[in-house]
Amino acid sequence: MPRIELVTGDLTLERVDAIVNAANPSLLGGGGVDGAIHRAGGPEVLAACRRIRETMLPDGLATGDAVATTAGRLPARWVVHAVGPVWPGPGPEAAARRVRLADAYRNALRVAHGLGAASVALPAVSAGVYGWPADDAAEVAIGSVAGATASPPLVRFVLFSERMHETFSEAASRLGVEVVELDAR
């Protein structure tokens, strides 16, 4: 199992090998984390995403999948774009989409591992604009990372608020997963 760290801060400032983008299927930028990564990474990230759309993924990236690009002007080497699901509301569809959310984390870690990344920083995928309830999003995230079969040795969750940080810490405690708490950056 990788070393799992939790910190409150700005994902785009993390000095790690790979940063995970909570991308939308188009890979062409958007709001929230996706927009912030595209803005901070500069035109190189968008150009790399456009090449992927033109060559490998003309229909976009499927929910639960991940793909890597350059990090452009970010302090990382790569951006791993992972598409999480939109929260459908309670009901049977939520269980199926919960599996896709876990896939997004596992596939992002697998791609980062395949690149040779020793460290990766992740946001709370689907817990912002996509509306996933924070408690469940944190549990899926921590459980997926703890159970990943391929991962960089260091996985850092960079969370956008103290409240989300607390939510992830509580989820780790419920799951019996050891995490390292870092001071806010």
N, C-alpha and C positions, 0 to 999 in steps of 0.2 A: 504494500500500500504506500502511496506517495505521502510525503509530509504535506499536510493540509494547513494552510494559513488563512486567517480571516483578518481583513483590514478595511477600514472605512476610508475611501479616498476616490481619486480620479483615475480610472483605468487607463486613460491615454498617457499618463505620466509614469507608468510602471516600467522599470528597467528589468525586463525578463526576456527570454528568447522568443516567446510567442504570446500574443494577446488574443483572446477569443472575442469575437464580435457577435453580439446578439443580432444577427443579420435578418433582413427580410428576404424572401425567395428571389427577388430580382437581383440582389447583390449590388444594387446601384445606389445605395445610401437610403437614408430615411430619417426618422426621428430618434430620440433617445440615444442609447449607446451607439447604435449604427451611425447616426448622423455625426456624433462626436468623433468617432473613429475615422470616418471619411474626412471630416474637417481637419483633424490633427494630422492624419497621415498624408494629406495633400493629394494632388492629382495622380500620383503614382498608384495609389490604392484603387482609385476609380478606374484607371486605365487597365490595371491588372484584372479587375472584376469584369470589365467589358470584354477583354480577351477571352476570359473563361466562358462568358455568355455566348460569344461568337463561335467558339470552338467546341467546348466540352458540354456546356449546359444551356442550349438555346432556349429551353423552357424554364430555366431558373433552377435554383437549388431546392430540393424537396425538404419538407419539414422532417427534422431529425438528422439530416445529413450535414456534413462539414467539408470545407475545401479551404486551401491556404493560398495566400498571396503575399507579396512583399508587404512590409509595414510602412514603406514610404518614409515619411519624416518622423514617425513614432520612434521612441527609444528601444523598440523591440526589433527583432529580425523579421518576424512574420506576423501576419494577422490570419487567424483561423476563423473563418466565417461559418457560424453554425445557426441553423434556423430552428427556433423553438416554436411550439404551437401557440395559437391564440386560445385563451381560456374560453371554453364553450358554455360555462355555467355548470351547476351541479347536474348530475345525471350520468347515464351510461356512456355518453361520448367523452366525458371527462377522463374515464379510466383509459380509454384508447389513446387519448392525447397525452396522458401522463406518461405512457410508454414512449411516445415520440419525444417528450421532454427529456427523459432519461437517455434516449438515443442521441439527442443533440449533445449532451455532455460527454457521453462515451465516445462518440465519433470525433468530437473536437479533441479530446485527449489522445485518441488513436492517431489522428492526423499530426498533432504536435509531436508525439512520440516518433512517428515515422520520419519527421523532418530532422530528428536528432535533438530536439529541444530538451534542455535540462530543467527549464522552468517555464511555467505558463500562468497567466493571470486571466481569471474569468469573471464575468459579471453574473448577476442573478438573471439568467436567461428566462425570458417570458414574464418576469415579475414586474415589469414596468408598463410600457405602452400596451403590451399584449394581455395585461390584466390578470395574470395568474395569481391566485391568493398566496401571499408571502410565506405563510407557514408551510404550505404544501410544496411550493417552489423550493424552499430551503431544504426540506426533507429529501426531495427528489435529487437535488444538486449534491448534497453531502453523501447520500447513499450511492449515487452513481459514481462519484469520484472514489469513494472508499472501495467500491467493488469493481473498479475498472481493471481490465486485464492488460491494457497497454496505456502507459501514462508517463509523462516526464516525472522525475523524482520529486519535484517541487510544484505543488498546485496552490496558487494563491487566489482566493476569492476577494475581489476588490468591490466592496459594497457601497452604494451611493448614499447611505444614511446610517446614523447610529442605530436607528430602529431596525433596519434590515440586518445590520451586523449582529444585533442581539437575537434576532429571529434565526439567523444561521447558527449562532452559538447554541441556542436552545435546541435546535434540530440535531446538531451534533451530539449534544448531551443525551437526548432521547434515543438516538441510534447507537450510543456507546462508541462513537468515533472520536478519537483524540484529535484536537485541532490546536494550533498555536495562535494565540490572540496577539496581533500587532497593534501598536499605537496608530491612531489616525494620522494620515499623511496630508 
